[in-house]
């Protein structure tokens, strides 16, 4: 007499279980994936360091401050042309942005004008920030977590240029200044505030100093620039030590002492 076979039970592997991965318990894995995914792709594409462009997604070519779009595009083009002519096999000082519109688009577009690779760290937002079409396809990344996106901005950044922007730009700029001030970055990072009139009005650095909230040395953490050629010159001087490294490694946090700061350009 044959007995009917018991139905076989099947259980999905945890790492293939979408219900688990999308759950609250799966959040640590999602966070880790937003670190390891870009890490793998950037290594595969030999991207070791970046020049990050921050700025408003609202500053488009036809906006009242449209000149900043054109100047961000031109600066990104100049940086890319310069980078491509450096005597290294690796891709050095690759233009990177948040992957969206406005200044972000201008930066990726300028790098694309020079036929260079360019990175976009996009993020999903309620109003659906769409990636711009100028990011290199193999270097476009989508994030859910703001803090992981900001980690990747700073993880590879050897320099950043902050164009006029709103809350997001201020958030990213202040985090970069804080990391530089507290020496939580290994090596020196070049920080440029592009559009001196805008930044001096939006952030009252003199008042911060007067009230004792920052020290005189903190004003040496950044430079002002008002045209692409001047900004390029600051970047080239500031990145001169990095250019001596023929086998650049990924940036990392550190408590090491920093080298002397770059003299400011007034």
RAWOPE-V88846 format. One record per residue. N is the residue number from 1. RES is the residue in one letter. NEAR is the number of other ideal C-beta (glycine too) atoms within 8 Angstrom. Layout:
{{N:RES:NEAR} {N:RES:NEAR}}
//
This chain:
{{1:X:2} {2:X:3} {3:X:4} {4:X:4} {5:X:4} {6:X:4} {7:X:4} {8:X:4} {9:X:4} {10:X:4} {11:X:4} {12:X:6} {13:X:6} {14:X:6} {15:X:6} {16:X:6} {17:X:9} {18:X:6} {19:X:6} {20:X:9} {21:X:10} {22:X:6} {23:X:8} {24:X:4} {25:X:5} {26:X:10} {27:X:8} {28:X:6} {29:X:9} {30:X:11} {31:X:10} {32:X:8} {33:X:8} {34:X:13} {35:X:11} {36:X:8} {37:X:9} {38:X:11} {39:X:8} {40:X:8} {41:X:11} {42:X:11} {43:X:8} {44:X:6} {45:X:10} {46:X:8} {47:X:13} {48:X:10} {49:X:12} {50:X:12} {51:X:14} {52:X:11} {53:X:17} {54:X:15} {55:X:17} {56:X:12} {57:X:11} {58:X:7} {59:X:16} {60:X:9} {61:X:6} {62:X:4} {63:X:9} {64:X:3} {65:X:8} {66:X:11} {67:X:6} {68:X:15} {69:X:16} {70:X:10} {71:X:12} {72:X:17} {73:X:13} {74:X:10} {75:X:16} {76:X:19} {77:X:12} {78:X:12} {79:X:15} {80:X:16} {81:X:10} {82:X:11} {83:X:12} {84:X:8} {85:X:5} {86:X:9} {87:X:2} {88:X:8} {89:X:3} {90:X:8} {91:X:9} {92:X:12} {93:X:15} {94:X:17} {95:X:17} {96:X:15} {97:X:18} {98:X:13} {99:X:15} {100:X:13} {101:X:9} {102:X:13} {103:X:18} {104:X:16} {105:X:13} {106:X:17} {107:X:18} {108:X:17} {109:X:12} {110:X:18} {111:X:17} {112:X:11} {113:X:10} {114:X:11} {115:X:4} {116:X:12} {117:X:10} {118:X:18} {119:X:16} {120:X:17} {121:X:14} {122:X:14} {123:X:12} {124:X:8} {125:X:6} {126:X:3} {127:X:4} {128:X:6} {129:X:12} {130:X:6} {131:X:11} {132:X:13} {133:X:4} {134:X:9} {135:X:15} {136:X:10} {137:X:5} {138:X:6} {139:X:15} {140:X:12} {141:X:13} {142:X:8} {143:X:13} {144:X:8} {145:X:9} {146:X:7} {147:X:6} {148:X:12} {149:X:13} {150:X:10} {151:X:9} {152:X:13} {153:X:14} {154:X:12} {155:X:9} {156:X:14} {157:X:15} {158:X:13} {159:X:14} {160:X:15} {161:X:15} {162:X:14} {163:X:16} {164:X:14} {165:X:12} {166:X:7} {167:X:5} {168:X:11} {169:X:14} {170:X:11} {171:X:8} {172:X:12} {173:X:13} {174:X:8} {175:X:10} {176:X:13} {177:X:12} {178:X:8} {179:X:11} {180:X:12} {181:X:9} {182:X:6} {183:X:10} {184:X:7} {185:X:12} {186:X:7} {187:X:11} {188:X:11} {189:X:12} {190:X:13} {191:X:14} {192:X:15} {193:X:12} {194:X:16} {195:X:10} {196:X:9} {197:X:6} {198:X:8} {199:X:12} {200:X:10} {201:X:5} {202:X:7} {203:X:7} {204:X:6} {205:X:9} {206:X:6} {207:X:7} {208:X:10} {209:X:13} {210:X:6} {211:X:6} {212:X:5} {213:X:5} {214:X:9} {215:X:5} {216:X:6} {217:X:6} {218:X:10} {219:X:10} {220:X:8} {221:X:10} {222:X:9} {223:X:11} {224:X:12} {225:X:13} {226:X:7} {227:X:7} {228:X:9} {229:X:7} {230:X:10} {231:X:13} {232:X:12} {233:X:9} {234:X:14} {235:X:15} {236:X:9} {237:X:8} {238:X:10} {239:X:12} {240:X:8} {241:X:9} {242:X:12} {243:X:9} {244:X:6} {245:X:7} {246:X:5} {247:X:5} {248:X:10} {249:X:6} {250:X:6} {251:X:12} {252:X:7} {253:X:5} {254:X:9} {255:X:4} {256:X:6} {257:X:4} {258:X:8} {259:X:7} {260:X:4} {261:X:8} {262:X:10} {263:X:4} {264:X:7} {265:X:9} {266:X:3}}
//
